[in-house]
Amino acid sequence: MQYETRFCPHCATALAPMAQLEDSGEKVRLRCPSCGWTHWNNPTPVLAAIVEVDGKVLLARNAAWPPKMYALITGFMEAGESPQEGIAREIKEETNLDAEAISLVGAYEFLRMNQVIIAYHVHARGTVRLSAELLDYKMVALQDLKCWPAGTGYALADWLRTRGHVPVFFTPEENAERRRGLEERKDGS
Ligand SMILES: [Zn+2]
């Protein structure tokens, strides 16, 4: 579920939309009338990985997803880690694979969830053992990968271009079929 910030995390007063002069001019935001705390509502960073093992890309299916939906490994950054450490941790936790070489693909918006996706390409090795969160995975050859019209799908497309492939996107019908039955997720996949 998505939570809404309604009370000041500092003093528990109910927040109210209040105008205040900021660098960009007067701006109405949820603020605390008692202590002045401002709810900035900055986007949350989400890490994503195009995991490549022996020349193929691992796509995984979350236990909560419909049968045809496979996507990149994703997860939230944790306090105290770098993005590179975070994506290596997520890959280990979710697939048991060890990240060997990590390179940035790019940063992508996910406005609907107020997230920013930081996407990496990761060469990995080891034996796949899925976490309870994931139900299934498949290893896909680069020429067989299809991209989806969302942040992580655009990352996959950009990376495929760097490898000399012209990315192929799901048609709108295919994508609707792929997402059929999907409930909203919290982490940008
Ligand atoms: Zn307050």
Residues whose N, C-alpha, C, O or C-beta is under 5 A from the ligand:
A	BS01	ZN	C8 H10 C11 A12 T13 C32 S34 C35 G36 W37
